[in-house]
Amino acid sequence: MDVLETSKLLDEELYSRQLYVLGLPAMQRIQGAKVLLSGLQGVGAEVAKNLVLMGVGSLTLHDPHPTCWSDLSAQFFLSEQDLGRSRAEASQELLAKLNGAVQVCIHTGDITEDLLLDFQVVVLTASELQEQLKVGTICHKHGVCFLVADTRGLVGQLFCDFGEDFTVQDPTEAEPLVAAIQHISQGSPGILTLREEADAHRFNSGDLVTFSGIEGMVELNGCAPRPLHVQRDGTLEIGDTTTFSHYLRGGVVTEVKRPKTVSHVDAEMVVDLAQALESLKGTEGEPLEEQLDKALVQRVALSSAGGLSPMAAVLGAVAAQEVLKAVSKKFMPLDQWLYFDALDCLPEDEEPFPNPEDYAPRDCRYDGQIAVFGAGFQEKLSHQRYLLVGAGAIGCELLKGFALVGLGAGGSGGVTVADMDHVERSNLSRQFLFRPQDFGRPKAEVAAEAARRLNSDLQVTPLTYQLDLTTEHIYGDNFFSSVDGVAAALDSFQARRYVAARCTHYLKPLLEAGTKGTLGSACVFIPHVTEDYRAPASAAASEDASYPVCTVRHFPSTTEHTLQWARDEFEGLFHLSAETVNCHQQALTSLAHLDESQVLTVQQVVLGVLRQRPQTWRDCVLWALGQWQLCFHYGITQLLSRFPPDKVLENGTLFWSGPKQCPRPLEFDTSQDTHLLYVLAAANLYAQMHGLPGSRDQTALRRLLKLLPLPDPQDLAPIFSSDLELASAYAEFGPEQSKQLHEALEIWTVGPPLEPLTFEKDNDFHVDFVAAAASLRAQNYGIPPADRTKTKRIVGQITPAIATTTAAVAGLVGLELYKVVGSPRPRSAFRHSYLNLAENYFSRWVPHAPAIQKFHHWKWTCWDRLEVPAGQPERTLESLLAHVQKLNGLRVRMLLHGKALLYSAGWSPEKQDQHLSRRVTDLVLEVTRQVPKPGQRVLVLELSYEGEKEDVTFPPLHYKL
């Protein structure tokens, strides 16, 4: 088989999100891959779309069959204008536009043995068994990876044959474990103690590891991989170290991933094995056909004529991922067979196909779907009104699916897509509806236009406002009253929680999906039927993770600490300091509101080597060099002068022990790439902040640095005039320091305003500065450094993503949509789903029922509320309280936004009676100083029980205006 030349550079900006999943070596192998895809119905289109988006070298299409009406329900490259044309020819142009770096070709002849030898992977879809056996045998014989994928109605299958000796270079998505070393003993075996005790539990006995950065026992640095054994006390045995040098300090232990070999049999052998089995018998000897669920068999058979977009999305995504595994040798391949069905989409108690005419073809784009669910259901789909929140990767796939199934494509139906973001280049490798000419345009508008091209009947409205507390005047009572359901495709748990709360408030079904790399989930939440949405505790907590200032600035012990420190440095040096200089007239007032780290960074700019604004590139380089010395040499020496390496605490323990790693100052060296990168990035950012031209010439910079003297410590002395950097992270910023800094600011304010820089994850100098600063900080403290890719991912808060996982979860959401739109279903019909494409894990389960809460005789769930009309004339507070007591038999008090309507505004108990006679809206205005918003139909009041100490969350009271 041939492999394409991969001399062309990988477009890291385009593939940035999937690089975090696959890594550079795997991506380079994908870029050189040649794939043959035969069959361009729904599954084939999904496979092709995913492979082209993810950047395979070339994709050859084969499907001479003419386009027919039933193709259009799942094949998004085809339209009514393509009827009668070859599917491959009709699909090629649109497919090629997805990624200009991929060669998309057509083969019009037969599939011969000579043709197959030209490819690394061959995929058959919508093929007959005889063809599968013939092509599979040839591929197995010549070592060509072979896949068969297909769906029929609500069932689908996938078969893979990667040969008898297929080596997986990297079986899992997880990054190799890296941990800092505390100590290594000499002996047989040598005992390794990790700095962080928790790290030991991440290793397993038998893991292979190697070492770097060790001082003293240098024989381990760069050694051949060594097996380790985890002991009960958390230490690690690493083999014989008796003859090695004495361990001094530092070092990192890194896991070495081991390749795995898998062996597959070909399709013909599977058939032969099946035919060799004796006739299947029932549990008591009766023929199998007497035990079959005949209704189920009939249902599968009758619906198999249909083609469904969600099923094609799921099977096509998994098949495409297996192709990528074959060419990249990344992740374990499927154990040959996958069977998947979604028969739970069919009504449980109805007679299958009660009216055959309802399922007959109508020569329309929904014929493939009508064959499964009927024309009546199709009509119901067309009148639905849905809100899609998010037009990113998952949002684009969902909107594509909505267009194909005809959601909101007729009558009073419609889809509103809401997203405030704009199209970026990195979106193109997984966000199907965007093209290069769309850069900079609102995602919602571009996605809406693209969806209309897929289905001209789709009624889709773009909104460029995000959903949050600030836009409730847009997405308010009137808006949600016209919505039948909500689909959420959001990338933060904070946003998901808010949208879910809106759905609970308005009693709307919520379809929700998310991905991270090869991990994906799809969930459905139905009012009064299932539980409501709850963000995973660990995931939600990680979004709000923060570290103590003192730890980050003085005692870092993890890679994350160094990254946070570097990110804070960027914010202080290039944003906060510029803002402070620009607001010099209020400098002292501003300083009073700055914390320790912020004041320090302002000092570093105006009290450093330069005591006035830079005028040239040389000045900027000089400042950057002084900043390097300050952070990684002088600052560390000053810290050690206050806390020497041998400092002992009152209890007899060493100050520098446990997670507190004793730092060491670095010596500036122009031959060290990280040293140079820091100065280059810092000088360019400093120049930009002052409106000066920068430079990318590293050679010239090295020459200039050799000519510049290292800054004198005395020039940096004012920065250490307080205890801020040395003793306490919370030392007060005294009058003398304020005066000194204010005088310096007066000098700096002469001239035009400075440009505060805002960190951008796609700006090279921004990322270079943070990556270099964090790496140097890690060297100071002997912490495993993060490379540039990891730095960008963490600091830029980038979620790793690939097109295959995105397509799979969107398909799973589409399957639940069928149930939500159809006739009312019991909870047992719905499914939450979770998948891991890297490890071939797929789970679907019935959602939990909503939790029942009880107080005295009163029972309720999260979906319940008390609804009280305002009435004409409007109710008084006394009338409202009496009505509520009549509803639940309890005496309660009312609160709005946490404020009691009866006891606020300084009212005395003696005057309560006169307030009981006042109108509710009048009291609300007095308590909250707010009037109901235009279009607001409900005031939401909280209920608090009088006379009980326990904390009870009662259902809200909806006071209808």
N, C-alpha and C positions, 0 to 999 in steps of 0.2 A: 504494500500500500504506500501511496505517496503522502508526504507531509509538506504543506506550504512553507516557503521560506519565511522566517520570522524576523528578518533583519529590520523591518520597520519598527519604530519605537512604539511602545504601548502608550495609548492616550490615557494618562493617569487621571486627568480631570474628568474625562467622560466616564471612565470606569471606577471612579474613586470609591463609591459605596460598595461595589462588589469586590474590589481589591481587599477590603477589610474582611471579606468572607473567604475568598479563595486564595489570596496571596499572589505575589508576582510570578513565581515559577509556574503555578497552575494556569494563570492568565496567559502567560506566554505560550504554553502548550495549546490552550484553547484557540489562541490567535493563529496557530499554524494548522488547525484541524480541518479536514475535509469530510463532509457529511452528505450522504444521499438520503433523501426523504421521499418516499413513495406514498401517495395518498394525501390529497389536500381538501378533505372535508373538515369538520370541526376540530377533531383532535389534531390532524395534520397541521392546520392553520395555527393552532396554539403552540405546537412543537416548533414550527418554523419561526413564529414571532419571538418566542423566548430565546431561541438560539441566535437569531440575528441581533436582537437587543444586547445579548451578552457577548457578542463579538467573536463568533467562530470564524475561522479563516474563509471558508467557502461553504455554501449550501446549494446542493443541486436538487431541483424539484422534479418530480415525475408524477404526473397524473393526466393522462390524455382524455379522461372522461369529461363529457360536457356538463356545465353547470346546470342544476335544476332548482326548482323552487325550494325543495326541502333542505338544500344546502345552506340557504340564507339564515336559517334559525341559529346556526352556530359558526358559520364561516364568515368572519368579519372583513376579509379581503375581497369578497364578492358582493355584487349588487344586482338589482334587477336588470341593469344594462349588460350584465355578463352572461345572461341565460343563453345556453347553447355553446358558449366558448369553452375551450379546455380550461379546467380548474387551474392547472399549473401556469398557463399563459396569462390567465386573468389575474392571478395572484402575484406574479413576479414583480411588477412595477411598484405596487404599494409596499410590498415586502422589502424591496431593495432600498426604499426611501427611509426605512427605519434606521439604517446604519450604513453610511457610505463606505465604511472600511470593510464590509463583508461582500464577497462575490456571490451573487445570487444568480444561478444558472438554471437552464431547463434541459432535461433529457427527454426526447420525444419517442425514442425507440423502445425496444424490449429491454428488460433487465437481464443481462447476460453475465456469464462468469468473468469475462474480460472487464466489463464495466465495474463489477463489484470490487475488483482488485485495486481500483483507483481510490478507494475510500477507507478511512479508519473506522467509520461507523455507518451502518445501514439501518434505516428505520422504515418499517412497513406499517401503514394504517389503512383501515377499511379494505383489508386484503382477504383473499380466500385462503383456507387452510392449505390447499395444495401448493399455492405460491409461497406461503410461509415456510413450509417444509423444504421446498426446493432452494429458496434463497438462504434459509438458515443453515442448511447442510453445506452449501458452498462457503458461506462466511465462516463457519466453524472450522472447516478444512484449512482455510487460508489465514486464520487469525484475525478476521475482521469482526469487530464487535457488532452484534445484531440485536435489534429490538422489534417487538411487535406491540402495538398499542391500538386499542379500539374501544368504542362505546356503542351500546345499543340501548336507546332509551335511558333507563335509570340504572343500567349495569355497565360495568367496564372492566377491562383486564389489561395487564401489561406483562410482557415476557422479555427477559434479558438473557443473552448468552455472550459473555465476555471471554470465552475460551477456557481451556483447561489449566492455564497457568498465567493468571492476570495479577499483576502486582500493584497494590495500592500504596503509593508513596506516603500519603498522609491520611490516615483513616478517619480522623475526627476534625471538627471545626475548632475545637479548643486550642488556644495558643499554648506552646510549651510552658510548663511551670518554671518560674524563675523565683529564687529566694535568696535573701542576703544571709551570709554565713556569720555566726557569732564566734565559733571556735571549732578546730579540728584537732583531735588527739593523735599522737603517734602510737601505733600499736597494730595488732592483728586480731580483730579488725580495728581500723581507725573509726572513731566515733565523731560524727559531724553534728554540731548543735546549731540550729537556725536562730537567727535573731528574733523572728516572730514565731512564737510557739504554734500559732494557728497554721503556719505554712506547712508544718510537718504532717498535718492530717490530710493535706492535698496530695501527698506522694503515696505511692503504693509499693509494697515489696515487689522487687523484680523490675521496677522502672530503671531505665538507663539514664545516667546523668553525666554531664561534663562540667568543668569548672573554668573560671576566669577571674582575673583581678586579685588573686590571692597573694599576699605578701608573706614571705617566709617559706611556706611549703609550696614553692613554685613548681614542683614536679607535677602537681595536679592541673596546672593551667594548660588548657588545650589538650588534655590527655584523651586517649581513646575512651569511648563511653563505658562507664562502670555501672554494674548493677548495684542497687542499694537495698537494704532491708530496714523496714520501719520497726523500731522497738516500742515497747509499751509506754516508755516515758517520753516518747516523742522525738528522741534522737535517732539518727540514721547511721547504720553501718555501711561503710563505703569500701571495704576491702583493706588489704594490708598497706599500712603507711609507715611501717617500722623504719624503713631506710630513708624516709623522706626528711627534708629539713624541718626544723621546728616552726610551727605555725605562729605568725606574728599578728596579723590582723587582716580584715577585709575579705573580699571575694564574693563571688556569686556562684550558686549551683543552678544549672539549667537542665531541664528534662530534654532527652533526645527521643524524638518520636521514632518508632520502629515501623518499617513497611510490613504489610501483610499480603499474603498471597491467597487468592480465591480460585476455585475450580468450578466451571459450569459444564453442564451437558447440553447437547444441542436439542432442538425442538423435536426432531424425528425420533430420537432416543426416548424422549418423554412419551410420545405417542405409542411407541413399541412397548414400553413398560406398562402403560395403561391397558393396552390390548392383551397383554400377557396375564393380567389378573383374572381370577375366576369371576363368574357372574356375581354381582353384588347381591347379598341376601339381607333380609331384615333381621331384627334382633331375635326373632323366633323362627326364622327360616322362610318366611313368606317373601315373595318377590318385592323388590324395592319399589316398583311402581305402585304397590298397594299402600306404601307408607308415605308416598310423596304428597305434599300439599298441592293438590291439583289446582286450587284457586290461585296459589302463588305462581305455579308454572304457567297457568293461563295468562295471568297478569303480566308476567315477564315477556311471554311470547307476543302478546298483543301490543305491548308498548315498545317492543324492540325495533319497530319500524321508524321510530322517532329519533331525532337528533337534538340534544339539549346543550345549550351553551354552558351552563354550570358544570355539567359532567365533562364536557370537552376541556374546560379550563383546568379541572382537577387532574384528569388523566394526562392531558398534554403537558402540564407543569411537571408532574412526576417523571414522565418520559423524557422531557428535555433535561431534567436534572441528571437522569441516568446517562444520557448522551455526554453531558459535561463530565461526569465521573469517568466515563470511558476514555475521553481524550485528555483529561487533566490528571488522571490518576489521583484525584483528591476525593476523599470520602469513600466509605464502603459501598459497593454496588448492592442493588437489591438481590435478595436470595432467589433470583430467577423469576418468581411468579408474584403478581399482585392481582387480587380480585377485589373490586369495590362496587358496592351498590348503594343506592339511596332510595330503596323502595319505600322507606318511611315517608317519602313525599306524597305517596298515594293515600287517599282517604282509607281509614281502617275498616269502617263499617258499611261503606257503600258497595253496591254490586259493581264489579269491574265493567266498564264500558256499557252502561245501561242503555245508551242510545248510540249505536255504531255510526250513524250518520254524523253525529257531533264530532267524530274523530277522523272523518274522511278528509282527504286533501281538498284545498280550496284554491290552489294556484296562487298562494300568497307567501310572503316571506316567513310566516310563522307555521307553515305546514309541518315542519319537523317537531314543533312543540305541541301543536294541536293533536298530532297523532298520539301523544302521551296523555295530555290533560283535557283535550276537547276544546271546541270553539267557545263554549260558554265561559270557561275559565280564562281563555284568551281575551275575551271581551272585558272581563273583570279586571285583568291586569292593565288593560289600556286606560281604564278610568281611575287608576290609583294616582294619588298625589304624594310624592316622597321628597324628603329633604336629605341630600347627601352632604355630609360635613367633611370636607377635605378633598382636594383634587390632586393629591400627590400620587405616589405609585399605586397604592391600593385603591384610591379614589378613581383613578383613570380606569383601572380594571373593572371596578364596579359599574362605572358609567357605561363602559363598553358592554358589559353584561346587561344593563338595563335597556340599552338600545336594541340588543339582539332579542331579548325576551319580550320587548314591547311594553315595558313598564311606563305608564303615563304617555302612551303614544296615540291616544285617541280621546275624543269627547272632551270631558272636563279634566282629564288627567294631565300630569306633568311632573317634572323633576326639577327641583331647585338645587343647584350645586353652590356651596359656599366655601370660599377659600380666599384669604387675603394675600397669599404669597405670589411671587412672580416666577416665571420659568427660568431656570438656570441650566447651564450646559450639562452639569452632572446628573440632571433629571433624565436625560435622553436614554440612558442604558436600562431603564426600567419603567419609565412612565410613558406608556404606549401611545397616548394621544398627542404628544408634543413632538415638534420638529425643530431643526436649527433656526428656521426663520421666526420662531416664536419667542426667542430669547428676550427677556425683559417684559413680556406681556403678562397680564394677570392669568394665573393658572385656571381660575374658574371660567373666564371668558374663552380661553383657548380650548379647554376641555369641552365646553358646551358646543362650540362650533364643530369640533371634531366628531362629537357624538351625533350631531345632526347629519353629518356626512355618512355616518354608518347607517342611520335610519332617519330619513327625511320627515317621518311622521312624529318623531320624538319631540315632545314639548319640553324644552329644557331652558331654565332661566338661571343665569350666573349672578351671584352676589359676591362682592369683593370685601365683605365685612366679616371678621371672625365672630364666632359665637362666644360671648363672655358677658360679664355684668354690664359693660359699657354699651352694649348693643341690644339690650333688651327692649329698647323702643322700636327696634327694627324686627327682631325675632321675638315678638311679644304675643299677647293673647290672640290677636287677630290672625297673626301668621300661623301659629301652631293649631288654631282651630280648624284651619283648612288643610292640615297635613294628616295623611293616613299612617305614616310611619317614618322612621329616621334610620339612615345608615351612616355609621361613623367610621371614618378612615383617618384617624388622628395619630400623631407621633409622640404625644406626651400624655401621661396619666392625669395630669391636672386638667387638661382639656377634655379628656374622656369623662372624668368625673363630673365636670360641669354639664356636658351634653346629656349624660345619663340622668342627672338630676332634673334637667328640663323635661326629659321623657317621662320620668316618674311623676313630675308635677302635672303634666298634661295628659298622662295616661296614654302614651304612644308606644307602640312596639319599637324596640331598638335592635338593629343588626349591627354588630361591632366586630372589627377584625384588626389584627396587628401582626407585625413580623419583626424579627431581629435575626438577620442572617438567614440560616436555613430553618429557623424556628418560626412557627406560625400558629395563630389561633383564630378561631371564628366562633362568635357566641351570639345567642339570641335571647332577648328578654321581653316577655309578654306580660302586659298588665293582668294582675290577679291570677296568673297561671304559673309563672316561674319566679325565681328570685330576681331582685334587681341587681344592677351592675355594682361590683365591688372590685376596685383595683387591687392587684396582688400587693400584700403588705411590703414585701421586700423590694419590689420594683418601685412602688410609690415612694418608699423611704429613700431609695437611691437617688431619685430626682432632687430631693431636698438635702442631700448629704453635704455637710460642712465640717471643717476641721478647726480646732482651737487655734487662734492667732499665734499664741506662744509656740505651739507645736510646729506650725508651718514656718515661722520665721526663725526659730532657734533650734528646735529639736526634731527635725523631720526623721521619719523612719521608714516611710513607704514611697514608692514611685509616685503615688497620687499626691503626697505631700509636696514633692518637688514640682510637680506640674501646677498645683495650686499656687505655690510661691511664684513660679515664673509667670503665671497668668496675672497675679496681683502686681508683679513688677511692671508688666506691660501697661496695665490700667493706670498705675500710679505715675510712671515715667512719661507716658505719651498721651494720656487723656486727662487725668486729674490735675497734673501740674500745669498743663496748658490752660485748663479752665480756671485754675487758681490765679495764674498770671493775668489772664484776661479780666478777671474780676478783682484786680488788685485793690481797688478802693474799699472793698469789703473783705480784704484779706484776713484781717484779724478775726472778724466775725466768722468768716468761713473756716479759719483754722480751729476755732473753738468747737466746731462740729465735726472735725476730722478725727478718725481714730489713729492709734499709734502708727500703724503701717502706712496710712495715707500721708501723715505729716512727714514721715521719714522719706518717702519717695519724692515729695515736693522739695525737701532739703537736698536730696541727691541731685536735682536738676539745677537749682539756683545757688547752691553753696558748694558745688563740686569743683572740678579742675577749672572750668570756665566760670568767671564771675560776671560775665556779660553775654549777650546773645552771640551765637556763632555767626560768622560772616562768610566762611568758606567751607568746602568739603573737608579740608584738613582740620578745621576746628571741630567738626562733627566727629571725625575719627578720634581726635584727641579726647573728646568727652567720652566716647564709647570705650576707649581704652581705660580711662579713669574709672568708668563705671564697672568694667571688668575687674580691675584691681580692688575696687571697693567691695564688691560682692563676694569675690571668690578668693581673695588674699587678705586684704587689710581687715575686712569685717570679721573673718574667721580668726585672725591673729588677735584681734581685740577681744573677741568672745573667749578665746582660750586664756587670755591674760586674766580675765575675771573668773573663769572656771577651768583651771588647769587640768590636764589629762589625769593627774593623780589626786584630784580633789576628793576628799572623803566627807560624807555627811555625818551629822551628829550620831546617827545610829550605827556608824561604822561601815556603811556600804559606800561604794564608789559612786560619785555623782554621775559619771559617764558609765552607766550600766543599763542592762535591760534594753528597752527600745531606744534609750538615749545613746546614740552612737557618737563617740568623740570625733569631731571633724578634723580635717587637716587642710591648711591653706594650699592653694594651687599656685604654681609659678607660670606666668604667661609665656607661651611658646608659639611663635608664628607658624611653626611647622605642624602644629596640632590643628586639624580641620575644625574641630568644635570651637576652639579658641577664636579662630579666624571668622567662623560663621557668626559667632556672637557679635563681634565688633562690626562686621559687615552689615548685619541686620540692624543692630542698634544705631549705627551711624546713619543709615538710610532713613530709619524712622525718625530720628532726631532731626535730620535735614528736612524731611517732609513737614514735620511739625513747625519748622521755622521758615518754610517756603523756599528752601534752598535745593539745588539739584543734587541728586545722589549719584551713586556709581555701583555697577555690578562687577567691576573688574577686580577679581581676586588677586591676580598677579601684581597689579599696581598697588593694591592695598598691602600686600605682604612687603613690598619694597618700602612703602611709606611707613609702615609700623617699625621697620628696622631702623628708620631714621629718627623716630620719635622716642624721647626718653620716657621711661615709666614715671607716672605721676609720683611726686613726693608725698609721703604720708601726711606732711604738714598741710598740704593743699586740701586734704580731705578732713582735717581735724575738726572743722566746725560741725561736720555731720555727726561727730561723736561727742558733741558737747553736752548732750543729755544722756540719761540712762536708757533712752528708748531702745537702742540697739543692743545694749549690753546686759542689763539686769532684768528689768521687768517690762513685759509687753504692755503694761498698763500704767507706766510712769506718767506723771503729769507733765504737760507741756508748759513750762514756766514762763514768766514775763520776759526774762532775759532772752530766752530762745525765740519768743514771739517777736521781740524787737529786732533781733538779728535777722530773722527770716523776712520780716516786713521791710527792712532796709534793703535787703537783697532783691526783693520783689519790685521795689521802686525803680531799681536800675533796669530790671528786665522788662518793665512795662513800657519803656521807650521804644516806639516802633509799632508796626501793625500787629493786630491780634494774632496769637498763635493758633494753629489748627489742631484741635483735640482729635486724636486718632481713636476710632472705635474698632475693636478687634474683629477681624473678618477671617473666617476659617479658610477661605479660598484665596487669601492674599499671601503670597510666598514669604515676604519679609516678616509678616505678622507671625506666621507659623514657625519660620526659621528662628526668630528671636526666642519664642517660647520654648521651642525644642532644644536650642543650644543652651539657654539659661537653665532649663530643668536638668539637662544632662550634666552640666558643670556643677550644679548644686548636688546632684547625685554623686558625682565624683568626690566632692567635699566630704560627704557623709558616708561613703561606701555603700550606697543604695543602688540596686539594679536600675539602670537608666531606661527610659522609654525611647524607642527610635522615633523618627519623624512621623511615620505613619500612625503609630499608636498615639503620639502626642496630639496630632491633628484630630484623631477620632475622639479622644477624651476631652480635650480642651474645647474643641468645636462642637461637642455634644452631638456627634454624628452617629446615627444608628446604622450599623452595617445592613445592607439590603441587596437582594438579588431578585431578578424578574420572576424566577420560577416560584419561589415561596409566595410572592405577591399574587401571582395568578392563581395559585392553589387556594389560598384563603378567600380570595374573591369568589372563586367557584363554590366553595363551601357556604359562603354567605348567600349566594344565589339559590342554592338548594333550600335553605331555610326560608328564603323569600317566598318560594312556592307555597310553603305551609302557612306563612303569615297571611298571604293574600287569599288563600283558599278558604274553605268553610272552617268554622271554629274547630280547633284541634285540642285534644287533651295534651297534658304536659309530656306524656310518653312519646308523642310524635316528634318533639323537637330535639335537637342535638347541639351540644357544644362540641367543638373539635379542637384538637391540638396535634401538630405534626412536627417532625424533625426530619427533614429531607436528607441530612447528612448521615443519620444513623438509622434510617428506614423505620422510623417510629410513627405510628398513626393511631390516634385514639379518638373515638366519638362516644359521648355519653349523654344521658338525659339530664337536663338542668334540674337543680334542686327546686323544690316548692318554696314559695315565699314564707319566711319565718313568721309564725303566729305569736304576737305579743298579747299579754293578758294583764289586766289590772282590775281587781274585784270581779265583777261580772262581765266586764267589757273586753272584747277580743278584736284585734285588728292586725293588718299586715302593712308593709311599706307602701302598698298601692291604695290604701284606704284614706279617706278624708271625710270631714263633716262639711256638708254643703248647705249654706243658709242664704236664701235670697234677701236682698236689701229691702224689698217690698216698696209699695207706694201707699202712703208716704214712707220715707226711709225709716228703718228700725232705730230705736234708741238702744243705748248700751244695755239698759235693764231688760228690754225685750230680747236682745241677742243672748244675754246670759241665761234667761229663762228658757229660751228655745234650745240652747245647748244642753242645759240640765235635763230638759225633757227628752232629748235624743239619747243621752248616755246615763242619766240618773246620777251624775256626779256634779258637785259644785266646783267650778273651775274659775280661774281668772285668765284674762286675755292679755297677750303680749304681741307687739309688732316690732320686729328687728330687736328683740330682747328687751323692749321697754313696755312696762305694764300700762295699759290704757287707763286704769283706774287710780294708780298710785304715782303717776309721773307728774312733772311740771309743778312740783311743790304743793300738791293738793293735800289738805289736812283731812284726816278721817271724818271730821265733823261735817265736811262739805261734800262727802261722797254722794249723798242722796241727790243733790242738785245735778251732779254730773251723770248720774244714772239715767236722767231724763234727756240727755243730749244725744244728738244724732251721732252714729258711729263715725262717719267720715269727718265730722267736725272735730271729734276727739283725736282722730288720726292726724289731722292737720296740726293740731296743737302739740301733740306729743312728738311727731317726727319732723314737723316743719316742711312736710312734703304733701303735695296734692296728687291724686291719682293721675298717671300718665295718660295721654291721649290714646284711646283704644284699649286701655286697661279694663278688663272685665271682672277681675277678682282681686280682693285684698286677702292676703294669706296671713292668718293670725295663728300664733302659737298658743297652745293650751298648757296651763300649769295648774296642778291640783293643789288645793288648799288643805293643809292639815296633815300632810304626809311628808316624811323626811326622805323617802327613797326617790331616786332620780328616774323618772319615767318619761320616755319620749312618746308623747301622744301623737296621733295623726293630726295633720294641720286642719285648720278650719278655713274653708274657702267662702269668704263673704262676697257673694255675687252682686256686683254693682248694677 
